[in-house]
Amino acid sequence: MSDILIVDDERDIRELIGDILQDEGFTTRLAGNSSEAMAQINAEAPALLILDIWLKDSKMDGIDILKTVKRDNPDVPVVIISGHGNIEIAVAAIKQGAYDFIEKPFNIDQLMVVIRRAMETSRLRRENQKLKRGEVKQAQMVGESPAFRALLGQLDKVTKSNGRVMLTGPAGSGKEVAARYIHAKSNRAAGPFVTVNCAGVAPETMEAVLFGRETPERGVEPGLLEQAHGGVVYFDEVADMPTGTQSKILRVLVDQQFTRVGGADKVRVDLRVISSTNRDLEAEIAAGRFREELYHRLNVVPIAVPSLADRREDIPLLARLFIAECNRAQGLPLRELSEEAEALMQTMLWPGNVRQLKNLVERVLILGDGTGPIEARELPQDTAPEQEGEDRVVLSGQLATLPLREAREAFEREYLLTQINRFGGNISRTASFVGMERSALHRKLKSLGVVTSQKAGARVARVEGDMEEAT
């Protein structure tokens, strides 16, 4: 893209600049007044705008056009042409967002240096946006479980609309990935996806971060809402947004415009809003921490993102995806998952959900020897299942990976070893406690390979062939 729009009320100057740029290989368009300029910009935004400050017989001067361009097409660099008596105005234009200014009468070499730099800035911005869009497309939704398929079906229904979506679910469940999926499949996929980390921004700076600011020293500094123009703004954990900011965001949702901190002009934006929370917003409203009006504005389409515990079937698929990502991004070993490791992962507790699974995979790949499939013994034991109520049985990590028959035998062996040693090897007391006849217990111990022996004045039990004392 090398299209440059030249706006100057002096025909000789705009044609001279146009001829020079065409000789350098650029495509140019010309406009002699504000009406022609705005018609050209609205038809197709240029890669660069060369703009005279004073425009005779025009409804708008250069500053007015600059403000409009920076509002509606903030990525278009603007080079100001200024007469000698307009230097202060040109400097003011820089603070309004102009890239640079050239003083009349200008030097051709100086003109070309400024234009090439501005075009390079434009190119880098486009590449940056392209990379960001690529990241959005790589935000893969992976799974086969019923809970995941239900989620995907809901997301697909809202991709083509412009409706506001509220994603709910526990921390780490993949709410931002779901938001990026909506964006990537929508008509706004070519636009930006801007995340507002509501919990990570100090309340006193939130408004400047969102709306931008204008200061005499630094001029215009666009905020996140302005940067999201034409695309999606994602409010991550919206319950953490300061209450003072909530009312102003509500006004933005109604009017689609706002004023920068320290500024006076209205900034118009075209946004789709997606929000997420892991809290009960109705409870937050009752507690006076969240505005009910804002809740109803954001919660047009509520979608619940399931926890990892609700989609355990997807754990092996997700783990393989994270292994591939770690290999591509960090050069970590591209390892397979053993069946035992898969089974153990599917029985673990995942309070951190998908984020915790990703971190675990990365840790195993970093600490492992890098060869062969990932085995169950490499997985940390601090995520093993815990008892959840009196009706739940605690399974060790190894036990959870065995077929039912082998798991039952292993459990009975460990259980009886523990009880026999608990009662000092007294078979009668053990049989009474476990609810078996003494003869039946002897037969069970023999079938399980458990033998008792006298040691240091006490009878102990061990697995037959095991030379160590049972514990």
N, C-alpha and C positions, 0 to 999 in steps of 0.2 A: 504494500500500500504506500504510494508516494504522491498522493493527491494533496495539493496545497491551494488554499483559498486566499486570494489577495484582495483586501478591502481598502480602497483609497479613493477619495473623491477627485483626485487629480489623475486624469486618464493617462498622461505621459508616464507618471511614476508607476502606476499599477501595470501598464503594458511593458515598461522597461524591466521591472522585477520579473514579470511573467516570462519575457523573452530570455532573460538570464537563466532562470530556473529550468526552462525547457531545454536550453543548450546543455544544462547539467544532467538532463535525463529525467527531470520531474514532470509530472502532469499537473497543470495549473487550471484554476478557475478564477474569474475576475468578477468583482462587484464594486459599483461606484457609490452606493448609498446603503443605509441600514436595511431598507426593505429588500433589496436584492441580496444583501449578505444573509439575512435571516432565512430567506427563501432557499438559498443554496445550502445553508447549514441544515435546515429542516428536511430538505430532500435527501441529503446524505452528509453525515459529519465528515469533515476533511481530516487528513492525518496531521495537518498543521494549518494554523490560521495566522496570516500576516495582516495586522490591523492598524489602521491610522487612528490616532486619538480624535482628531477633529474631522467631522464629516458634514460638509455643507448640505443644506436642503434635505436633512435626514431627521426622522422622528427620534432616532437614538444616536448618541455619540459612541465613541469607541469604548468608554468605560461601561456604558449600558450593555453593549454587545458582549463585552468580556464577562460581565456578571451573569448574563443569560447563558453563555456558552459554558462557563464553569459550573453553573447550576445543572444544566441538562446534559452536558457532555464533558464531565470533569477531566477525562483523560486526554482531551485534545490540547496540545501545547499552543499557546498564543504568544506571538512575537509582536510587540508594539512598535509602531513607527511614530517617532515624535520629532516635532520641530524644536529648534534651540530654546524657544521660550516656554516649552512644555515639559521640561525635565522633571520638575516636581510632580506634575501629574503622572508622568511615566513611571516615576518611582512609586507613586501611590498605586498605579496599576499592577506593579510587581507584587505589592502586598495584597492585591485582590486576586492573585493567582496567575498573573502573566509569567511566561517563562523568562523573557528578557525584553529589552527595548533597543532600538537602533535610532540614532539621532540623524535627522536630515540636515544637510545633504549627507548621504551615507557613502561609505567606501564599499566597493563591490566585494573585496576580499573579506572585510569584516562581516558583511551581510551573509556571505556563504558560510563562514565559520559558525555564526549563530544559528543559521538554518540547519546546518548539518548536525550540530549538537542537539537542537530541538527535535529533529527527526530521529536521532538515535535514542533520545529519551522516549519518544513515542513508540519506537520499535521495542524497546526494553519493557515498557508497560504492557504492550500487547503480548509479548512472550511470557511475561509474568502471569497475566490473566490466563493464557493458554495452559501454563503449567498448573495453575490453580484448578482450572476446569478438568485437567487430566487427573488431579488428585481426587476430585469429586467422582469421576467415572471409576476410579480404582476403589472407591468405598463400596466393596462388594457385600452383598447380602447373601449369606451362605447358610443353608439348612434344608432339612427334609422333614422335620417333625411337624405334627399337626399344628402346634402353637406357632411355629415359624410360618407355615403356609397361610395360616389365618392372618398373621401380621402382614405378609407380603400382599395378600389380596386387598387388605384395607389400604395399604400404601399406594398400590397401583390405581385405586379408585380416585385418589386425590391428586395424582401427579399432574394431570392436564388442567385442573381448575386453578383458580387463584385464591381459593379459600384459605383462611388461617387454620393451622393445625396445631394441636396441643398434644405432645408426646409425653406419656406418663410411664414410669417404670423405675425400678431400683437403680442405684448408682452402678455404672459399669455395664449396664445391660445392652448398650448399643443405640441409645437414643439419637446421638449425633450422626451415626452411620445411617440410621433411618431417615433423618432429615436430609442428609446429602443424597440419599437415593431418590427422594422426592424431587430435589432440585435437578439432579442429573437426568431424570426422565421427563422433566417439565418443559414447557415452552420457554422457560427462562434459563435453560442450561448454558446458553452462551454468555449469560450475565454472571456477576460475581456471587459467591457464597460467603457471607461475612458472619463470623461467630462473635457474639457478645457474651463474654464470660461474666455473668451477673454476680457470681460469688467471688470473682477474682479482681474486681475493680473497687477501689476505695469509694465509699459513698460520696465523699466530697469532690471526687473527680469524675463521677459517673456521667454527669451532664456534658462536660467537655469532651469526654470520650465518645459519647453517643452523637451529640449535635455539632461537635467541632467548636472552634473559637476564632475570634478575630481580635488581634492586638496590634497596636501601632508598631511594635518592634518586629513582630514576625508575620504580620498580615493574616491571611486566611489559612487556617489549618482544618481541613475537612475532617469530620467525625465519621464514625463507623456507619451511621445511617446514610450519609452522603456517599460513602464508598460502596455501599450496597445498592445504589441506584440502578434500576433495571434488572436486579436479581433478587436474591433472598437474604434476609437478615434472620439469623438464628439466635434466639434468646436462650442460652444454656442455663438451666436452673433458674428460671424466671422468678421463683419465690424469693430469691436473694436480692432482687432489685430494690433499691431504697424506695421508701414510700413516697418521698418527694418527687422522685423521677417518674414513678408510676403514673401520676396525673398528667405529666407532660407527654409521656409515651401514648397515653390514651388520646390526647389531643392530636398527636401525629397520625394515629390510626384513623381518626375521623377526617382530618384535613389533608393528609399526605403532604404536609409542609411544616416547617419549624424555623426558628431563628437561632443562629449560632450564639454561643456564649460571648457576650461583648459586642455582638453585631446588631444590626437594625434591619437588614433585608431578609425577606422570607426566602427560604430554600425549599424548592419543590422536589419531592422524590417519588419514584414509582417503585414500590417494594412489595414483596410477598413476605409475610411474617410466619415463621415456624418457631414454636416455643417448646421447652421441655421442663419437667420437674420430677423430683422423686418424693415430693411431699403431697399431703392432702390439702389442696388449695382452698377447699371449702372450710377446712378447719383453720387455715391461715386467715381467711376472711372473717370468720367468727372471732378470732383473736385480735382483729384489727390490724393485722400485718400485711394484708393484701387487699387492694381495691376491688370490690365486687364488679364494678363497671368494666375494669380492665380484664378481669377474669372472663366475663361473657364475651368481650371483644376477641380475646385470644382463643377461647375454647369453642370455636365454631365447629371444628371436626376433632373430637377427642380420639386418640388412638393409644392403646395400651401396648407397651413393648414388654414381652415376657422376660422373666428372669432366666438365667441359665438352668436353674433347677427345674423349670417348667419345659425345657427343651433339651433334656439330657441326650436324646438321640443325636443331636447335632454336634456334641462335643468332639468326637473324632474328626469330623469334617472341619470344624473350626481350628482344631489343633494342627491339622495338616496345612491349612491355609496360613497359619501363623509361622509354621516351620518354613514354608516357602517364602514368606515375606521377610523373615529374619535372614534367610540365605541371600535373597536379592538385595536387601538394604544394608546388611552388615557383614555378609560373607560367612555367616555361621554355617555349620555342617547341615547338609540336606539329608536328614535322617527319616527313616520310617518309624511307625509306631507299632510296637508288639501288641498282640491281642490282649496280653495281661495288662499292659499299660493303658490300653483303651478301656478295658473293663474297670480298672481301678479309677481312672479319671471320671467315669460315669457314675461312680458311687461316692465320690468326694463331695464335701460341702463347698459351695462356691459363693460366699457372701459378697465377694467382689465381682461376681458374674463374669461376663466375657472379658473384661479388662484384666481380671485376676488370672484367667486362663492364658491370656496372651503373655502376661508377665511370667507365669510359671514355665511356659514353653521356652521363652527366651532364656530364663535362668538355667533350665536343664541343658539347653544347647551350649551355653557358655561354660558351664561347669563339667559337662560330660567329656568323654574321651574322643568324641567325634566319629566313632566307628559303630556300625551295626545299628539295629533298631533301638529305639528308646525302650528300656525295660521298666517294669513296675518298681524295681528297687531304686531307680533314679528319681522317682517322684518324692517330694517332701511328705513327711508323715504328719505335718501340722495341719494338713487339710483333710485328714481321714475323717470319716463320718463320726459324729458324736450322738449320744443318746438324746432323743427328742421326745420325752414323755415316758411314762411307765410301760407303754405297750410297744416300745421300740427296742430292738436288739442291736447291740454294738457289734459291728463287723470290723475285723482288722483288715488292713489294706490287702494282705496276701490272701486272706480267706475270700474276699470279694471277687477274686479273679479265678476261682476254681469252679468246676462244674458242681452241681448240687450234691452228688454222691460223695465226691472227694471232699467237698466243703463240710458235709455232715460228719464224715469220719474224722476230719482234722479238728472240728469243733469238739466232738465227743472225746477225742484223745486228750486235747488240751484241758477240757473241762474236768475230766476224771483225774488226770495228773494233778491238777490244782487241788481238787477236793481230797484226794488221798494224802497228799503232802500237808494239806491244811489240818487233817486229823491225825498227823503223825504216823501215817501208814496203817491206821486201824481200819481194817476192811469192814468190820461190823458197823462202826459209827458212820463210815462213808456210805455204806449201802442204805442205812437208815435215813441219812440226810438226802440222798439222791432219789430215794423212793424205789429201790430195787431189792430183790431177794439177794442174800449173800452169794448164793451159787450163780445167779444170773449175772451179778457184777463180775465174778471171776471169769465167766465165759466171755463177757463183753471185753474185759481187759485183755484176755488172751487173743481175741479176734482183732483187737486194735494194736497188738504188739506191745502192751504195757506190762512190765514186770516189776515186782516189789522185791526189795532186798534189805538186809540189815546193814547199817552203816553207822558207826560211832554211837552205838546204843539205841539208835532210832531206825524205824523202818521207813524207807523212802521209795518212791516210785519213779520209774524212768521208762523211756521208750526202748524196746528191745534193740540191742545193738548200739545204743547211745552210751558212751562211756562217761558222760557228764551227769551230775546229779540233777534231777528234775526240779524245776523251781515253779 
